[in-house]
Amino acid sequence: MITITKLNDQQIVVNSDLIELIESTPDTTITMTTGRKIIAREPVEEIMSRIIGYRKRVFQSVGALENREQ
């Protein structure tokens, strides 16, 4: 899950696994697998960085659990 800021300055949490497409047209538009579209203040690169950071934390947690079980 990542936090993004909508154009009205409202922060929301988005399930990054459900993101289908991110476009810069010129506003950043996130299209979800459900068809819902979200316009974000953050640029595409920032959203990508947040997704990568989130997934790194998830995989590190999985790795720590696996090491604990051994």
C-alpha positions as CSV (number, residue, x, y, z in Angstrom):
1,M,0.0,0.0,0.0
2,I,1.3,3.5,-0.9
3,T,0.1,6.9,0.1
4,I,-0.7,9.5,-2.7
5,T,-2.0,13.0,-2.7
6,K,-5.1,13.8,-4.8
7,L,-5.4,17.2,-6.5
8,N,-7.6,18.5,-3.7
9,D,-4.7,17.7,-1.2
10,Q,-6.5,14.7,0.3
11,Q,-4.1,11.9,1.0
12,I,-5.3,8.4,0.3
13,V,-3.8,4.9,0.5
14,V,-3.7,2.9,-2.7
15,N,-3.2,-0.8,-3.1
16,S,-0.3,-0.7,-5.5
17,D,-1.0,-4.3,-6.6
18,L,-4.2,-3.1,-8.2
19,I,-2.5,-0.4,-10.3
20,E,-2.8,-1.2,-14.0
21,L,-1.4,2.0,-15.6
22,I,0.2,5.3,-14.6
23,E,0.2,8.1,-17.1
24,S,1.4,11.7,-17.1
25,T,-1.1,13.6,-19.2
26,P,0.0,16.3,-17.9
27,D,-1.5,15.4,-14.5
28,T,-0.5,12.0,-13.1
29,T,-3.4,9.6,-13.7
30,I,-3.5,6.2,-12.0
31,T,-5.8,3.7,-13.6
32,M,-6.7,0.8,-11.3
33,T,-7.6,-2.7,-12.4
34,T,-11.1,-1.9,-11.4
35,G,-11.3,0.8,-14.0
36,R,-11.3,3.6,-11.4
37,K,-9.0,6.5,-12.2
38,I,-7.2,8.6,-9.6
39,I,-5.5,12.0,-10.4
40,A,-2.4,12.4,-8.2
41,R,-0.2,15.4,-7.4
42,E,3.0,13.3,-7.3
43,P,4.8,12.8,-10.6
44,V,5.0,9.3,-12.1
45,E,8.6,8.8,-11.0
46,E,7.7,9.5,-7.3
47,I,4.8,7.0,-7.4
48,M,7.1,4.4,-9.0
49,S,9.7,5.0,-6.3
50,R,7.0,4.5,-3.6
51,I,5.8,1.3,-5.2
52,I,9.4,-0.1,-5.3
53,G,10.0,0.9,-1.7
54,Y,6.9,-0.8,-0.6
55,R,7.7,-4.0,-2.4
56,K,11.3,-4.0,-1.0
57,R,9.9,-3.8,2.5
58,V,7.5,-6.6,1.8
59,F,10.2,-8.9,0.4
60,Q,12.6,-8.0,3.2
61,S,9.9,-9.0,5.7
62,V,9.3,-12.3,3.9
63,G,13.1,-13.0,3.9
64,A,13.3,-12.3,7.6
65,L,10.5,-14.7,8.3
66,E,12.1,-17.4,6.2
67,N,15.4,-16.9,8.0
68,R,13.7,-17.2,11.4
69,E,12.1,-20.5,10.4
70,Q,15.5,-22.1,9.5
